[in-house]
Amino acid sequence: MEEEKEIVTQEQETEDNEESTLVIEKKRYSISYDMFENAYTVFQKKYVYPRAYIMCGILTALAIANVINTAVGGAKGSLLSYILIAACIALAAINIYNPKKVKRNLMESIKGIENDVYTLEVYPDKLTIGTVLDPVEQRDNEPEEYEEVFGDVTPSPEEIQKSDVYINSTLRVTERSDYFMVYIKKSMFYVIPKSALTDEEIRILASYFNDRIGKYFACEADK
């Protein structure tokens, strides 16, 4: 019994220590369709289109070089030259079109998620972002007879699927007028609405990102 009490005490102390180190206590929020679309547009302009434009420029230059080579070479040029020119132009167009297609498909797939609920906890070294799962959807067992008559008298506890976002050099954060956009390079993309935070918490979170990731935090709060 004493050992069990000691274990329980240690677990409670661990939980208390975690709570005491919270920079911002747990917040709940939802993300509107328009806000997500705006944030994803900012994300593409910053991290997708620059690379796409570079590839488009390289491919266009290769196409022009092949045109010049064919013209300088006289005659009508070989079939391979024409194929290379067409391939370069097609790939250049695809590099510009693909991000638009991805965005269109993504926005179509997230319709109806405005009511989904998320949670945010901010620790000194990480963000913990959770998705609140509907406990009804998690139940696989058939209801008992009394539940069919009276309903479930003991509602299922709320389940939250959590992910830890550690503060390191892979993190990119942009502050806009009504949200923070958090991007883990080549991995995940999160939106944190400012409406879920107090004015003081917004200031704390902005300072938090600025202090920890420096140049990788872009303050565009006037946009």
Rosetta blueprint (number, residue, H / E / L):
1 M L
2 E H
3 E H
4 E H
5 K H
6 E H
7 I H
8 V H
9 T H
10 Q H
11 E H
12 Q H
13 E H
14 T H
15 E H
16 D H
17 N H
18 E H
19 E H
20 S H
21 T L
22 L L
23 V L
24 I E
25 E E
26 K E
27 K E
28 R E
29 Y E
30 S L
31 I L
32 S L
33 Y H
34 D H
35 M H
36 F H
37 E H
38 N H
39 A H
40 Y H
41 T H
42 V H
43 F H
44 Q H
45 K H
46 K H
47 Y H
48 V H
49 Y H
50 P H
51 R H
52 A H
53 Y H
54 I H
55 M H
56 C H
57 G H
58 I H
59 L H
60 T H
61 A H
62 L H
63 A H
64 I H
65 A H
66 N H
67 V H
68 I H
69 N H
70 T H
71 A H
72 V H
73 G L
74 G L
75 A L
76 K L
77 G L
78 S L
79 L H
80 L H
81 S H
82 Y H
83 I H
84 L H
85 I H
86 A H
87 A H
88 C H
89 I H
90 A H
91 L H
92 A H
93 A H
94 I H
95 N H
96 I H
97 Y H
98 N H
99 P H
100 K H
101 K H
102 V H
103 K H
104 R H
105 N H
106 L H
107 M H
108 E H
109 S H
110 I L
111 K L
112 G L
113 I L
114 E L
115 N L
116 D L
117 V L
118 Y E
119 T E
120 L E
121 E E
122 V E
123 Y L
124 P L
125 D L
126 K E
127 L E
128 T E
129 I E
130 G E
131 T E
132 V E
133 L E
134 D L
135 P H
136 V H
137 E H
138 Q H
139 R L
140 D L
141 N L
142 E L
143 P L
144 E L
145 E H
146 Y H
147 E H
148 E H
149 V H
150 F H
151 G L
152 D L
153 V L
154 T L
155 P L
156 S L
157 P L
158 E L
159 E E
160 I E
161 Q E
162 K E
163 S E
164 D E
165 V E
166 Y E
167 I L
168 N L
169 S L
170 T L
171 L E
172 R E
173 V E
174 T E
175 E E
176 R L
177 S L
178 D L
179 Y E
180 F E
181 M E
182 V E
183 Y E
184 I E
185 K L
186 K L
187 S L
188 M L
189 F E
190 Y E
191 V E
192 I E
193 P E
194 K H
195 S H
196 A H
197 L L
198 T L
199 D H
200 E H
201 E H
202 I H
203 R H
204 I H
205 L H
206 A H
207 S H
208 Y H
209 F H
210 N H
211 D H
212 R H
213 I H
214 G H
215 K H
216 Y H
217 F E
218 A E
219 C E
220 E L
221 A L
222 D L
223 K L
